[in-house]
Amino acid sequence: MALPAWNDPEFKAGTMVRAALWLVQVVGEGNTFTKEQVREAFPGISQADRRIRDLRDYSWVLFTNSDDARLAAEDQRFVKAGVPVWDHAARRAAAPQKAISNKEKQAVLARDDYMCSICGISGGEAYLDDSNQTAVLSVTRRETVLPDGREQTLLVTECKRCRAGSSGQPARADEIVADILDLDPGERRRLLRWIERGRRGSTPLDRAWNSYRRLPADARDEVRAALEE
């Protein structure tokens, strides 16, 4: 089914819907756009940039320079399209739920030790594979299947990169329990100790690697040279 053209005067839709179509049809996933381009595309609409930000409530992923240091202050990157908001039924089904309060956000962030629950990065920390990007944490809703099969929407801390790469599938606590029960008794006891401590037990090799990784790049070069002698 062909998408309506974003600038078709016969297409009666709000600015957010037209902006979503503009991103898909003009900008394209993975590409950048500027606030000036938004103003030119939607002349006379003072809140067009805000309507684009509203797309994040429908799982659209948009990066600014706070998410990616390579972007200029005027730039944004269209990372990934989300709910097809031009489809009225899809938009209505995905309408944002009640906003998460600041009190709830702070409680979840503290519970998760101010780290992404998926990759473990802390807010403001640079990614190891891309030092130009620093982690921005947010509290999001995650559909979850509990061990007894019940489905609940739970709050979780995620960095924007993990959120962008999410498959959208629910978290499966039931499958995790099944995997744990398949472990041999010794491994299961060890895992339970990790769960009780809230962290994985580390070996001397783990500790050496983590210490090495925290060194500045020049110091890591010196360590490698010393070990190769």
Number of C-alpha atoms within 10 A of each C-alpha: 3 4 11 13 13 21 13 10 8 8 11 9 14 10 18 20 21 25 26 23 22 18 22 16 14 14 16 17 16 11 13 17 16 15 14 12 13 17 15 11 17 18 10 9 13 10 13 20 18 11 18 19 16 14 21 15 15 18 18 20 21 21 19 17 17 16 21 19 14 13 17 12 12 12 17 20 22 20 18 18 22 15 18 19 23 19 11 12 11 13 15 10 10 15 13 13 8 6 8 12 9 10 8 13 17 13 14 18 20 12 12 15 13 19 23 25 17 13 11 14 20 19 16 15 13 16 14 11 7 9 12 14 20 23 22 20 23 19 20 16 15 17 15 19 18 16 14 9 12 10 15 14 13 12 17 18 25 29 25 20 20 15 18 19 11 11 8 11 9 14 17 15 17 15 14 13 13 11 10 14 12 11 12 9 11 9 13 14 12 12 17 14 14 14 12 9 10 9 10 13 13 11 9 8 9 11 12 11 11 12 10 15 13 10 12 9 11 8 13 14 11 11 13 11 10 9 7 7 5
